[in-house]
Amino acid sequence: MKKRMYKADSDTNYLQLQDAVSFFNMSASTIKKLAKECDAKMKIGSIARYRKDILEDYIESMQKRA
């Protein structure tokens, strides 16, 4: 039996790393670094999810400073 794969809905707030990479158009290491700085990483068991709303706000605040 094939394992069911998680597919992120377009309006979800919790993204897997690959979904966050494609959504923000940044590398995985950059997403991890930014998530650590703004506390947007959430662990559910052994799976990491990244909060889209927190990352968006943090990236926008960084753009306003520059």
MARBAFI-346120 format. One line per 5 residues: number of its first residue (from 1); their letters; for each residue x negated, y, z negated of N, C-alpha, C. Coordinates in Angstrom, 3 decimals, always signed. Atoms other than C-alpha are relative to their C-alpha. Layout:
<pts>
NUM) a) X/Y/Z/X/Y/Z/X/Y/Z  ...
</pts>
This chain:
<pts>
1) mkkrm) -0.845/-1.176/+0.000/+0.000/+0.000/+0.000/-0.891/+1.240/+0.000  +0.795/-1.212/-0.132/-1.373/+3.391/+0.984/+0.343/+0.984/-1.118  -0.201/-0.948/+1.085/-1.864/+5.960/-1.776/+0.600/+1.286/+0.557  -0.648/-1.231/-0.411/+0.373/+9.003/-1.495/-0.926/+1.178/-0.282  +0.887/-1.143/+0.132/-1.644/+12.173/-0.921/+0.801/+1.239/-0.375
6) ykads) -0.617/-1.254/+0.410/-0.812/+15.483/-2.583/-0.109/+1.000/+1.132  -0.024/-1.032/-1.034/+0.192/+18.144/-0.071/+0.565/+1.254/-0.637  -0.420/-1.242/+0.639/+0.374/+21.707/-1.390/+1.110/+0.668/+0.795  -1.081/-0.760/-0.606/+3.597/+23.553/-0.689/-0.499/+1.419/+0.239  +0.491/-1.335/-0.345/+3.150/+26.988/+0.871/+0.241/+1.019/-1.106
11) dtnyl) -0.277/-0.961/+1.069/+4.657/+28.746/-2.166/-0.493/-0.475/-1.375  +0.525/+0.478/+1.273/+2.794/+26.765/-4.841/-1.061/+0.956/-0.544  +0.971/-0.868/+0.656/+0.613/+28.595/-7.331/-1.281/-0.749/-0.348  +1.146/+0.823/+0.374/-1.792/+25.705/-8.018/-0.574/-0.668/+1.244  +0.623/+0.512/-1.206/-4.222/+24.855/-5.221/-1.149/-0.938/-0.326
16) qlqda) +1.198/+0.808/+0.074/-6.730/+22.067/-4.806/-1.135/+0.812/+0.599  +1.154/-0.755/-0.463/-10.242/+23.196/-3.946/+0.044/+0.212/+1.514  -0.031/-0.140/-1.458/-9.879/+22.502/-0.212/+1.114/+0.941/+0.456  -1.084/-0.920/-0.333/-6.540/+24.344/-0.109/-0.390/+1.438/-0.318  +0.452/-1.336/+0.377/-8.085/+27.322/-1.916/-1.047/+0.512/+0.986
21) vsffn) +1.018/-0.375/-0.980/-11.021/+27.322/+0.498/+0.656/+0.496/+1.280  -0.652/-0.412/-1.241/-8.721/+27.513/+3.510/+0.899/+1.215/-0.214  -0.883/-1.134/+0.261/-6.317/+29.999/+1.876/-0.781/+1.307/-0.091  +0.780/-1.210/+0.209/-8.985/+32.504/+0.825/-1.106/+0.182/+1.037  +1.035/-0.034/-1.034/-11.365/+31.708/+3.715/-1.373/+0.286/-0.617
26) msast) +1.278/-0.101/+0.700/-14.330/+31.374/+1.329/-0.551/-1.401/-0.201  +0.611/+1.310/+0.235/-16.764/+28.580/+0.574/+0.472/-0.569/-1.336  -0.409/+0.678/+1.234/-16.066/+26.040/-2.145/-0.792/+0.507/-1.195  +0.814/-0.480/+1.115/-18.959/+27.275/-4.259/+0.428/+1.404/-0.431  -0.482/-1.334/+0.345/-17.637/+30.852/-4.095/+1.319/-0.072/-0.753
31) ikkla) -1.285/+0.187/+0.700/-14.144/+29.725/-5.119/-0.255/-0.464/-1.430  +0.317/+0.499/+1.343/-15.608/+27.803/-8.064/-0.579/+1.104/-0.871  +0.630/-1.078/+0.753/-17.717/+30.796/-9.122/+1.033/+1.050/-0.414  -1.014/-1.005/+0.310/-14.817/+33.263/-8.917/+1.019/-0.530/-1.006  -0.956/+0.598/+0.932/-12.465/+30.873/-10.710/-0.563/-0.071/-1.409
36) kecda) +0.635/+0.039/+1.313/-14.952/+30.521/-13.538/-0.021/+1.399/-0.624  +0.057/-1.374/+0.499/-15.307/+34.321/-13.835/+1.358/+0.500/-0.488  -1.325/-0.522/+0.360/-11.565/+34.962/-13.994/+0.884/-1.025/-0.694  -0.723/+1.056/+0.716/-10.512/+31.721/-15.744/+1.230/-0.476/+0.775  -1.101/+0.449/-0.849/-8.377/+30.514/-12.832/-0.011/-1.507/+0.231
41) kmkig) +0.085/+1.450/-0.178/-9.463/+26.861/-12.958/+0.797/-0.691/-1.086  -0.844/+0.744/+0.925/-7.025/+24.456/-14.560/-0.234/-1.484/+0.239  +0.214/+1.435/-0.122/-7.794/+20.814/-15.250/+1.261/-0.740/-0.418  -1.127/+0.875/+0.301/-4.965/+18.299/-15.107/-0.554/-1.421/+0.084  +0.681/+1.289/+0.018/-6.527/+15.041/-16.186/-1.392/+0.175/+0.574
46) siary) +1.308/-0.142/-0.644/-9.526/+14.635/-13.904/+0.069/+0.880/+1.240  -0.197/-0.798/-1.204/-8.083/+16.845/-11.160/-0.032/+1.483/-0.341  +0.085/-1.452/+0.193/-8.945/+20.539/-10.910/+0.959/+0.686/+0.963  -0.867/-0.849/-0.813/-6.405/+23.059/-9.651/-0.426/+1.437/-0.242  +0.393/-1.399/+0.074/-7.024/+26.730/-8.974/+1.247/+0.865/+0.146
51) rkdil) -1.193/-0.848/+0.007/-4.396/+29.368/-9.781/-0.136/+1.093/+1.048  +0.059/-0.909/-1.141/-3.711/+31.308/-6.612/+0.247/+1.440/-0.415  -0.332/-1.379/+0.372/-2.169/+34.379/-8.284/-1.146/+0.683/-0.739  +1.113/-0.581/+0.754/-5.093/+34.919/-10.660/-1.177/+0.289/+0.931  +1.095/-0.214/-0.946/-7.669/+34.473/-7.898/+0.285/+1.175/+0.932
56) edyie) -0.359/-1.122/-0.880/-5.794/+36.885/-5.607/-0.190/+1.337/-0.707  +0.131/-1.246/+0.764/-5.615/+39.567/-8.302/-1.465/+0.331/-0.254  +1.409/-0.229/+0.295/-9.280/+39.120/-9.185/-0.759/+0.464/+1.248  +0.669/-0.378/-1.246/-10.446/+39.328/-5.562/+0.399/+1.411/+0.415  -0.455/-1.357/-0.328/-8.310/+42.426/-4.965/-0.648/+1.041/-0.901
61) smqkr) +0.634/-0.956/+0.922/-9.738/+44.104/-8.075/-1.465/+0.195/+0.352  +1.398/-0.121/-0.416/-13.257/+43.380/-6.833/-0.124/+0.855/+1.258  +0.028/-0.787/-1.239/-12.449/+44.920/-3.442/+0.244/+1.473/-0.289  -0.290/-1.387/+0.349/-11.102/+48.080/-5.077/-1.223/+0.680/-0.625  +1.198/-0.545/+0.632/-14.333/+48.528/-7.067/-1.073/+0.355/+1.014
66) a) +1.082/-0.200/-0.979/-16.538/+48.320/-3.977/+0.203/+1.217/+0.866
</pts>
